[in-house]
């Protein structure tokens, strides 16, 4: 996460989806975390909308993987976004904490549909995200020649 200009904090009870997999467990198709800009941002609302659009992809596809015992970042999994959309519902500041609730509603045939909801600290829904992604398990055996 150091390469991203954002702070991320997982609620103590949750943790990232990949942590469940590292423990050898399968989990629910959901993850939740707090996120904000590391630096103060200008007052221009467009800057905040652009920042949330940038971060809306963060971890989203990985919410589909725990039920399948998979995690992004491993050598055996390839994942890519196929389609991604963001809707904004209310003004917000991205240099203040937003709660990002991510879930996957469907995953099969090397694809997944994921949804994200971003809330401000008062609990108001400020943005909704949908993403269809490709998830493939790479062959673990070396190719025979």
N, C-alpha and C positions, 0 to 999 in steps of 0.2 A: 504493500500500500504506500510505501514511501515515494514511489514514482508518481503517484496521483496527488494533486493539490487539495486533497480533502482529508478530513478526519472521519474515521468510522469507529463506532463503538457498538458492540453487540450487547444486548441485555444479558445479565449474568445467567439467567435461566436458559437462554437460547444458544448463543454461539453460532459461528458460521456453519453452513451445511457440510463443508468438507471435514469438519472436526468429528462429526458423527461417523463418517466413513473411515476416518483414521483410527477410530476406536473399534472398527470391525463391525459396526452396526448399520442397519438401514434406518432411515428416518422418514418423517413426513415431508411432503413436497412443499416446504415453506421455510423461509428464513426472514428475520427481522433485524433491523439495525438502525442506529442513529447516524446521520451524516450531515456534514457542513463543510464549508470552505475553510481552509487553514488560515486564510488572510481575509481581512475586511474587504468588502466589495463596494463599488460605487453605488449611489442611490438609484441609478438607472434600472428600472424593472427589467428591461431587455437583457441586461447582464445577468441577472438572477435566473431568468428563464433559460438563457443559453447554458448557464452553469448546471442547472438541473437536467437539461437535455443531455449534456455531456455525461453526467453521472448516472443517468437513468438506466444505462446498460450495465452498470457495475454489479456483478454477481447474479444478475437476473436469471440467466440460463441455468446457473448452478442450482437454483431452487427446484428444478425438475429431477435432479440426479439422486438425492438420498434414497428414494424408494427402490432404486435400481442398484444401490451399492457403488455408485460412481461419483467421482469428483473431478472438477475442472482443474487443470494444472498437472495432473498425472500424465505420465508418458503414454498411457493406454487410452486416453480419451481426447477426441478432437471435438471442438464445439465452435459454432459460428452462428451469428445472427442472420436470419433470412428476411425478416421483416420486423420493423420496430416503429411504434407510434407513441406519441406523448400528447395528452390533453391537459390543459391548464384550467383550473376551476376558480382560483382565488389568488390574490396577490400574496407574496411571501418574500422572505429574505433568505438567501442561501448561505449567508454568513451567520445565520442562527440555525440551531439544530432542527432538522427535519427527520421524522420517523418514516423509514422505508419498509413497508410490509410487502414481501414478495412471496408469490405462490405459483405453483404450476397446476393448471387445471386438467392437463392431458399430456401424455408422453407415450409414443409408440412409433414403430417404423423409422427409427433414427431421427425423429422430430419431436419437438416439445412446444407447448403453448404456455407462456408464462405471463403473469399479471403482477404489476407493482402499483401500490398505492402510497403516495407521499402525503404525510400529515405534518402540520406545523405543531409547535409545542402546546397549543391550546386544544389540539385534537381535530382541527378543521382540515378536511381533505383539500389539498392544494393542487395535486396533479395525479393523473392516472396514466399507467404505462401498459402497453401490450407488446409482446414479442413472440415471434415464432422463431425457433432456432433448430439447427441441425446438431445432433449429438451422435457421434460414432465411436464405437470401441474399436481401437486399432487391433489388428491381428498381433497376438503376443508371440507368435512363432516367427523366427526369421524366414525370409523367402527362400525357397529351394531353387537352385539353378541347375 
